[in-house]
Amino acid sequence: MKASRLIWFSMLCVIFLLAVSFAAAQEATPNATPQEQAHRDLLDRAGEALATGNFDLLTELVSEAYVVHSPVGDLDRDGFIAFMQALRASLSDFSLTRDAVIVEGEDAATRTLITGTFDGADFASPMGVLPANGQPITVVVQTFHHFDVEGRIVEEWAMFDLLSFFTQLGAFPAQSN
């Protein structure tokens, strides 16, 4: 009985430490240079622009030469905006939350949670048009960003579980336990 309590206590301690680590990553880094703080602020604004669908603001924050390398292929700024507009139109209760932002010099990393219900518009994907299925969607996206000399995002590497994403959209049958 005592061993199981020790295991539970240990697990709670690990969860607490992880939560504190993520909370610390959200706060401004005390030793950040003014440039790093500006990059962090820009990433916060870009996250808000995506969350609210303010793509005009996003075009101000992202370089014209912007490219994102992702599991769905490389997209330029207009292609990325079109992808996000299609995703927002497909998910009736679209939500985007940045869990973590880490900035070092001209580079940064973010962890973003996207959720919603696929009951809006059909989703045009590289696999063809996927009809709305009424299912909840959850995607965790980890990104690495690089800033140009003007302080805008010029290049990004996005990683997420593409198989899980397309399974949730109904492109593949869900696995049963």
C-alpha positions in Angstrom: 0.0 0.0 0.0 2.8 2.4 0.9 4.6 1.7 -2.4 1.5 2.7 -4.5 1.3 5.9 -2.5 4.9 6.6 -3.2 4.4 6.0 -6.9 1.3 8.3 -6.9 3.2 11.0 -5.0 6.2 10.7 -7.4 3.9 11.0 -10.4 2.2 14.1 -8.9 5.6 15.7 -8.3 6.6 15.1 -12.0 3.3 16.6 -13.2 3.8 19.6 -11.0 7.4 20.1 -12.2 6.2 19.9 -15.8 3.5 22.5 -15.1 5.9 24.8 -13.5 8.3 24.4 -16.5 5.6 25.4 -19.0 4.5 28.3 -16.8 8.0 29.5 -16.6 8.4 29.3 -20.4 5.3 31.5 -20.7 6.8 34.3 -18.7 9.4 36.8 -20.0 12.9 35.5 -19.7 14.7 37.8 -17.2 18.0 37.7 -19.1 16.4 38.2 -22.5 17.9 40.9 -24.7 15.6 43.6 -26.0 15.7 41.9 -29.4 14.7 38.5 -27.9 11.8 40.2 -26.0 10.7 41.8 -29.3 10.7 38.4 -31.0 8.7 36.9 -28.1 6.2 39.8 -28.3 5.9 39.3 -32.1 5.2 35.5 -31.6 2.5 36.3 -29.0 0.9 38.8 -31.4 1.1 36.2 -34.3 -0.5 33.6 -32.0 -3.3 36.0 -31.2 -3.7 36.9 -34.9 -4.1 33.2 -35.7 -6.5 32.6 -32.8 -8.7 35.5 -33.8 -8.4 35.1 -37.6 -6.7 38.5 -38.0 -4.7 37.6 -41.1 -4.0 41.3 -41.9 -2.0 41.6 -38.7 -0.3 38.3 -39.5 0.9 39.7 -42.9 2.6 42.5 -41.0 4.4 40.1 -38.6 5.6 37.6 -41.3 8.1 38.5 -44.0 7.0 38.4 -47.6 9.7 35.8 -48.1 8.2 33.6 -45.4 8.1 29.9 -45.8 6.9 27.2 -43.5 8.2 23.6 -43.8 5.4 21.3 -42.5 4.1 17.7 -42.8 1.7 19.0 -45.5 4.6 20.4 -47.5 6.3 23.8 -47.8 3.9 26.8 -47.9 4.6 30.5 -48.6 2.9 33.2 -46.6 -0.2 33.2 -48.8 -0.4 29.4 -48.8 -0.1 29.3 -45.0 -2.8 31.9 -44.5 -5.1 30.0 -47.0 -4.5 26.7 -45.0 -5.3 28.4 -41.7 -8.4 30.1 -43.1 -9.6 26.7 -44.4 -9.0 25.1 -41.0 -10.8 27.9 -39.2 -13.8 27.6 -41.6 -13.9 23.8 -41.0 -13.8 24.0 -37.1 -16.9 25.7 -35.7 -15.3 26.3 -32.3 -11.7 26.9 -33.5 -9.3 27.5 -30.6 -5.6 28.2 -30.8 -3.5 28.4 -27.6 0.2 28.9 -27.2 1.4 26.6 -24.4 5.1 27.7 -24.5 7.3 30.2 -26.2 11.1 30.0 -26.0 13.3 32.6 -27.7 17.1 32.5 -28.1 18.8 35.1 -30.4 17.2 35.0 -33.9 15.4 31.7 -33.3 12.4 30.7 -31.3 10.3 27.6 -30.5 6.6 27.4 -29.7 4.2 24.7 -28.7 0.6 25.4 -29.8 -2.6 23.5 -29.2 -5.4 23.7 -31.8 -8.8 22.4 -31.1 -12.3 22.5 -32.6 -15.2 20.5 -33.9 -15.1 19.5 -37.6 -18.7 20.5 -38.4 -18.1 23.6 -40.5 -17.0 23.8 -44.1 -15.5 20.8 -45.9 -11.7 20.8 -45.6 -9.6 20.8 -48.8 -6.6 18.8 -48.0 -3.7 17.3 -49.9 -5.7 14.1 -49.7 -8.7 15.7 -51.3 -11.8 17.4 -49.9 -12.8 15.9 -46.6 -16.5 16.4 -45.6 -17.3 17.6 -42.1 -17.8 14.7 -39.7 -18.8 16.4 -36.5 -15.8 15.0 -34.6 -13.6 16.9 -32.2 -10.1 17.8 -33.5 -7.0 18.2 -31.3 -3.6 19.0 -32.8 -0.4 19.9 -31.0 2.0 21.8 -33.2 5.6 22.4 -32.3 7.4 25.0 -34.3 10.8 26.5 -34.7 10.9 30.1 -36.1 13.7 32.1 -37.6 13.6 35.9 -37.7 15.0 38.2 -40.4 17.0 41.4 -39.7 13.8 43.4 -39.6 12.5 41.2 -36.8 9.8 39.4 -38.8 9.3 35.7 -39.0 11.0 34.6 -42.3 11.1 30.8 -41.9 9.4 28.2 -39.8 9.5 24.5 -39.3 6.2 23.1 -38.0 5.8 19.5 -36.7 2.6 17.7 -35.8 1.2 14.3 -36.0 -0.2 14.3 -39.6 -1.7 10.8 -39.4 -3.6 11.7 -36.2 -4.8 14.9 -37.8 -6.1 13.3 -40.9 -7.6 10.4 -38.9 -9.5 13.0 -36.8 -10.7 14.7 -40.1 -12.0 11.3 -41.3 -9.5 10.6 -44.1 -8.5 7.3 -42.4 -10.5 5.0 -40.2 -9.9 5.4 -36.5 -8.1 2.5 -34.9 -10.2 0.5 -32.4 -8.8 -0.8 -29.1 
